[in-house]
Amino acid sequence: MKNLFERAAKIRLVIFDVDGVLTDGHLFVGDDGQEYKAFHARDGLGMTMLQASGVILGIITGRTSKVVTHRMHLLGIQHVFQGQVDKLPAFLTLCQQLQLNPEQVAYVGDDVIDVPILKEVGLAIAVADANELILPYIHWQTRLPGGRGAAREVCELIMRAQGTLAQQLQRYGILQGVT
């Protein structure tokens, strides 16, 4: 756990995949072709707290969806790369734009499309229900599955490691019991 916290303490950017990480992976498509996704409110709050603690958030996803654009706008996430079947170029572009080295980046994925980035980052994370083929490439796996609180777990891990979780929770009247 010490090595995990040391890695998490260095993180300045967290990049999330969407389908299977911020959602449970189900894709709902209406007769009109409109796509619908369900996001967990607790994940959103965790992401908001992590941003408030000074960590930058980004999205790199293989699909393109208006609902993702809308949700990320609501969360204040500015770095959104959609339609990235090959995700590594978007990752490298984002690191260059933000002048960060890969050791300062965490990535959260769930499937083989995420492996090229998982192999590069300082903190590689898979959600609990990730495809088992990616497990050799990660440093940590969440307890909760994608779309069901996994992102919140990631955010709280990083805030704990950086000593910012208690401050974020104080905003909500939680004054004790946070380590």
N, C-alpha and C positions, 0 to 999 in steps of 0.2 A: 504494500500500500504506500510505503514511503516513496518509492520510485514513481508511482502514479501521481502522488501529490507534487513531487518535484517537477514532473512534466507539466501538470496542470497549472502550477504557479507561473510558468513561463508564457502561458497562452495570452495572446493579444487579439486573436481572430478565431472565431469558431464558424466553420462552414457546415451547414446542414444539407443533406439530400432532402427531397420532399416525400415522394411516394415510398412508403414503407418506413420512413423515419418520422416526419412530421404528420403523416397520416398512417393509417393501418395498412395501406397498400391497395385497398379497394378503389376501383375507378367506377364512378357512377356516370353513365352517359345517357342523356335523355334522347327521345325520338328526334329532337331538333339538332342533335349533335352537341348540345351544351354539356360540359363536363362539370361534375360536382365532386367535392372532396370534403371530408370532415376533419377538422383540426381540433385538438384538445385545448380547452381554455387554460388549463394549468401549464401546458407547454408554453403557451403565449405569454403568460405572466412570468414564467422563469426566464424566457428570452428577454422580456422587457427589463427585468431586474438585472440580468447579466449586462445588458447594454448600459444601464444606469450606473453600473459599477466600473464602466470604462472599457469593456471588451467589445470589439467590433463583431457584428454578425454578418454572415453572407449565406447565400443559397446557390448551390450548383445542382441543377436537375436535368435529367435527360429529356423530360417532356416539356411541352409548352402549354400553359393554361392561364386563362384570364383570372381564374379564382386564386391562383398562386400570386399573381401580380397584385390583386386586391388585398389578400391576407398580409403579404409582406409590407405593403404600403401602410396598412393599419398598425402593424408592429414597428414601423419606422426603420425597416431594414432596407438599406439603399443598394447593397451589392447583390443583385439578383441576376443570375445567369441561367436562362431556360433554353431548352432545346440542345443541350450539350451531350450528345451521344458519346463523344470523347471528352471527358471532363477535365483532363489534365491541363490543356491549354488555358481554360478559364481559371483554374487554380493558379497557374504560373502568372497569368495576367493580373490577378487580384493581389498576389504577393508583391509583384512589381509595383502596382499602383499604390499600395499601402506601405511600401518599403519595409516589408517583413521577410524574415527568412523562414523556411518551412518549420523550423523548430518552434517558432512562435505561433503556430497554427494547429488547431484541432479540427478534425473532420469526423462527421458522424454519418455512417452509411449502413446499408443493409444487404447489398448484393454485389455480384462480381463487377458490375460497371464502376463500382467505387474503389476497387483495389488499386488502380494506378495512383490515386491520391493518398489512400491509406498508407501506401509504401513510402510516401514522401514526408508526411507531417510529423510534428513532434508529439502529438497525441492522437492516435488512431482509435476510433471508437465504433463499435457495432451495437445496434439495438438488440434486445434479448431474443427476438425472433428472426434475426438475420440469417441469411443463407450460410450454412456451415462452411462453405468453401472460402469465405473471407476471414474466418476466425484465426488462421495462422498469421494474418497481417495486422492484427489489432493489438493495442496495449490494454484495452478495457472493454467490457461488455456491460451494458445496462441491465438492471434487474427487470425493468418494465419494457414491454414491446413498443414498436413504432406506433405513433399516433395515440398512445395510451399512457403518456407520462415520461417516455424515454428522454425527450428533449429537456424536460424539467430536471431530471436526474443529472444530465450532463451539465446544465447551467449551475446547479447547486454544487456539484463536485468542483467545478472551476472556482466558484465564489468561495467555497470552503478553503481550497488550496491557496487562494489569494487573500484570504482574510477579509472578504467583503460581504459575506452572507449575512452576518449579524446586522450590519448597517442597513442592508436592503430590507431585512425583515422588520427592523425597528419602525420603518415607515408604516407598517401595518399593525403596530402595537405589540409585536413579539419581542420581548426584552430578554428572554433567558432560554436556556436549553439548546442553544445553537453552538456547535463546535466546528 
